[in-house]
């Protein structure tokens, strides 16, 4: 029988363009999904037939989703970009350039949502979802254009001749609040969602819609192993009382915020979510499930920005 490795993704290398670095680089990814669609709706009139003789064809848009691991190697990590993994990819895309009020690109992409999960059982990974131009693959743009995504038949995103490993619970340190909220962190997840608005105007050159960001939210959630519910109600930072129990209009956040970092790293700040200031957060939910096994508390909240920019 014939043998052909051409159609297996393991032999490919994914190149992604960064508006921050103004260049493309190869990344180690778990999977990537690209799709393009346009809005088509069959129209019916008083026309003598139910068949779709008339179509309404409007906006076209592209979407791209990437999931990538957090990796470690033999020596301490010296920079965000030292390994072409999920952390490096997050730094390349989730940055002040892509979410600034002046960001423009044609063809181009913008972040729709992103997440980072560290799980004691599953390890750590990043997921980034983008929306933008329908013609952003190199196979469509061709030579000379801005290729946001390119699947190469060869290439080495690993670089150094050293072994790599998926980061596990013992490679990462995490704490919530200062002093740290009582309990052992089992899972921690951050979800970034951008509210995208698309529009069109009369006289456009083509049917591609224009995208812009008009809102954003950054949520965190997780599970802690504890002998009681954690965080407690006192950790919520209630907004109607001051430290003396007097009513007042203070904006109170969780003291100490959240820390999630690599144990073996020499770069600073050692933050596994570059571009997000985790020093200002507030809880919105907490619950505890008590059974014959581990006592686990689930919690969630919002990151509270104190600056106009990342």
Helices and strands as residue ranges (DSSP letters): G 9-11, E 13-18, E 23-27, E 31-43, E 54-69, E 71-73, H 86-93, E 109-119, E 123-132, H 138-141, E 149-152, E 164-166, G 169-171, E 172-176, E 184-199, E 210-225, G 233-236, E 258-262, E 281-289, E 296-303
